Amino acid sequence: MSLDPVKIGFIPLVDAAIPIIAADVGFAAEEGIALELVREVSWANIRDRLTLGHFDGAHLLAPIAIATTLGLATVKVPLAAPLALGLNGNAVTMSPPLFEAIRRHMAPGARMADPRATGAAFKAVVEERRRNGDEPPTLGMTFPFSTHNYQLRLWLAAAGVEPDEDVRLAVVPPPFMVDALENAHVEGFCVGAPWNSVAVEYKLGRILHLGVELVRRCPEKVLAVRAHWLAQNPELAARLVRACVRAADWLDEPNNREEAARRLAAPNRLDVHAHIIQRALDGRLATGDGDEARISDSYILFGGDGATRPDHRHARWLHAQMVRWRQAADDPAGAELAAASYRADVYDAALGRAAPPEEDDPLGVFTD
């Protein structure tokens, strides 16, 4: 049987697992697709190669797909997301000195897992530095149009820290985040797995928060394609969606986690030790704070709980963050375009499913 070629770019992150497993376990081939995966370093590279047609699709930050569709800070190329590549998977990590400074300013009895308490303590650190004439903290995030940026800003703003004045937010590609911490270019960061755990493994950082503690069901990456490609290849796109959903369901099986970690650890995939990757898959992350582990069944979600279905409310929320942080105009037409880029209709048709009922709170932001 001849297979239809599809080339997808990805960043070495655990939430690239769905296309990786679709290719490497054989779900794509069973759908008649020769799925070629190309590893990239930065989100700008992947975005540009997708818009230029070097890739048919991409493991892409959901906000980038929206921003590119709207022509924000780049050329305007309509993109579509017929599949979400799961939910959650981020964490906030601090250098050991900054982590200890936050701990020193915690209120008596407050928990380090409470983002309101840590936010108040971080604000005290920022104010102390200002009084002493010291530089403000520099925190890394992966791209301006990213949930890492928005999760950091949510946490900071809730504590009364002005993200654009009281701290410095610096863009660092995910694979370089730990290097940036080791070289003191940043003092903390928000990034996806496995890079927080890599920092902990080498005693360079301590995990302060799991992303799920800030946003319970955070949209992360999507399978992004050019809208024109989707219109020209509807049947191929449907098969690609089915292959990826099968991969997501496979990833949800606990008995498959060890194999998944081993496959993701391959040199041409994440190139990170399998035992570090498995921490994210198990939702059991060593924090670097003594023997404490932060445990969450929803640290990263793949197939279950509607995690692969594009939810237009996620797109609207992401657009609202762009408006809040002055990346986009407060334009109802922009919000509608953002929502329309999430192609749940393609997803539902590919799987032969009816649209499910919508839950009341699709996100669960800690400040709400």
Secondary structure as the mmCIF struct_conf table of DSSP 4:
data_model
#
loop_
_struct_conf.conf_type_id
_struct_conf.id
_struct_conf.beg_label_comp_id
_struct_conf.beg_label_asym_id
_struct_conf.beg_label_seq_id
_struct_conf.end_label_comp_id
_struct_conf.end_label_asym_id
_struct_conf.end_label_seq_id
STRN STRN1 ASP A 4 PHE A 10
BEND BEND1 PRO A 12 LEU A 13
HELX_RH_3T_P HELX_RH_3T_P1 VAL A 14 ALA A 16
HELX_RH_AL_P HELX_RH_AL_P1 ALA A 17 ASP A 24
TURN_TY1_P TURN_TY1_P1 VAL A 25 VAL A 25
BEND BEND2 GLY A 26 GLY A 26
HELX_RH_AL_P HELX_RH_AL_P2 PHE A 27 GLU A 30
TURN_TY1_P TURN_TY1_P2 GLU A 31 GLY A 32
STRN STRN2 ILE A 33 ARG A 39
BEND BEND3 VAL A 41 VAL A 41
HELX_RH_AL_P HELX_RH_AL_P3 TRP A 43 THR A 51
TURN_TY1_P TURN_TY1_P3 LEU A 52 GLY A 53
BEND BEND4 HIS A 54 HIS A 54
BEND BEND5 ASP A 56 ASP A 56
STRN STRN3 GLY A 57 LEU A 61
HELX_RH_AL_P HELX_RH_AL_P4 ALA A 62 LEU A 70
TURN_TY1_P TURN_TY1_P4 GLY A 71 GLY A 71
BEND BEND6 LEU A 72 THR A 74
STRN STRN4 LEU A 79 ALA A 84
STRN STRN5 LEU A 87 ASN A 88
STRN STRN6 ASN A 90 MET A 94
HELX_RH_AL_P HELX_RH_AL_P5 PRO A 96 ARG A 104
TURN_TY1_P TURN_TY1_P5 HIS A 105 HIS A 105
BEND BEND7 MET A 106 MET A 106
HELX_LH_PP_P HELX_LH_PP_P1 ALA A 107 ALA A 107
TURN_TY1_P TURN_TY1_P6 PRO A 108 GLY A 109
TURN_TY1_P TURN_TY1_P7 MET A 112 ALA A 113
HELX_RH_AL_P HELX_RH_AL_P6 PRO A 115 ASN A 132
TURN_TY1_P TURN_TY1_P8 GLY A 133 GLY A 133
HELX_LH_PP_P HELX_LH_PP_P2 ASP A 134 PRO A 137
STRN STRN7 THR A 138 MET A 141
BEND BEND8 THR A 142 THR A 142
BEND BEND9 PRO A 144 SER A 146
HELX_RH_AL_P HELX_RH_AL_P7 THR A 147 ALA A 158
TURN_TY1_P TURN_TY1_P9 ALA A 159 GLY A 160
TURN_TY1_P TURN_TY1_P10 PRO A 163 ASP A 166
BEND BEND10 VAL A 167 VAL A 167
STRN STRN8 ARG A 168 VAL A 171
HELX_RH_3T_P HELX_RH_3T_P2 PRO A 174 PHE A 176
HELX_RH_AL_P HELX_RH_AL_P8 MET A 177 GLU A 182
TURN_TY1_P TURN_TY1_P11 ASN A 183 ALA A 184
BEND BEND11 HIS A 185 HIS A 185
BEND BEND12 GLU A 187 GLU A 187
STRN STRN9 GLY A 188 GLY A 192
TURN_TY1_P TURN_TY1_P12 ALA A 193 PRO A 194
HELX_RH_AL_P HELX_RH_AL_P9 TRP A 195 GLU A 201
TURN_TY1_P TURN_TY1_P13 TYR A 202 LYS A 203
BEND BEND13 LEU A 204 LEU A 204
STRN STRN10 ARG A 206 LEU A 210
HELX_RH_3T_P HELX_RH_3T_P3 GLY A 211 GLU A 213
TURN_TY1_P TURN_TY1_P14 LEU A 214 LEU A 214
STRN STRN11 VAL A 215 VAL A 215
TURN_TY1_P TURN_TY1_P15 ARG A 216 ARG A 217
STRN STRN12 PRO A 219 PRO A 219
STRN STRN13 LYS A 221 ARG A 226
HELX_RH_AL_P HELX_RH_AL_P10 ALA A 227 GLN A 232
HELX_RH_AL_P HELX_RH_AL_P11 PRO A 234 ASP A 252
HELX_RH_3T_P HELX_RH_3T_P4 PRO A 254 ASN A 256
HELX_RH_AL_P HELX_RH_AL_P12 ARG A 257 LEU A 264
TURN_TY1_P TURN_TY1_P16 ALA A 265 ALA A 265
BEND BEND14 ALA A 266 ALA A 266
TURN_TY1_P TURN_TY1_P17 PRO A 267 LEU A 270
BEND BEND15 VAL A 272 VAL A 272
HELX_RH_AL_P HELX_RH_AL_P13 ALA A 274 ASP A 282
TURN_TY1_P TURN_TY1_P18 GLY A 283 GLY A 283
STRN STRN14 ARG A 284 ALA A 286
BEND BEND16 GLY A 288 ASP A 289
TURN_TY1_P TURN_TY1_P19 GLY A 290 ASP A 291
STRN STRN15 ALA A 293 ILE A 295
TURN_TY1_P TURN_TY1_P20 ASP A 297 SER A 298
BEND BEND17 TYR A 299 TYR A 299
STRN STRN16 ILE A 300 LEU A 301
BEND BEND18 GLY A 303 GLY A 304
TURN_TY1_P TURN_TY1_P21 ASP A 305 THR A 308
BEND BEND19 ARG A 309 ARG A 309
HELX_RH_AL_P HELX_RH_AL_P14 HIS A 312 ARG A 324
TURN_TY1_P TURN_TY1_P22 TRP A 325 ARG A 326
BEND BEND20 GLN A 327 ALA A 328
HELX_RH_AL_P HELX_RH_AL_P15 PRO A 332 ALA A 340
TURN_TY1_P TURN_TY1_P23 SER A 341 SER A 341
STRN STRN17 TYR A 342 TYR A 342
HELX_RH_AL_P HELX_RH_AL_P16 ALA A 344 LEU A 351
TURN_TY1_P TURN_TY1_P24 GLY A 352 GLY A 352
HELX_LH_PP_P HELX_LH_PP_P3 ALA A 354 GLU A 359
BEND BEND21 ASP A 360 ASP A 360
BEND BEND22 PRO A 362 LEU A 363
STRN STRN18 VAL A 365 VAL A 365
TURN_TY1_P TURN_TY1_P25 PHE A 366 THR A 367
#
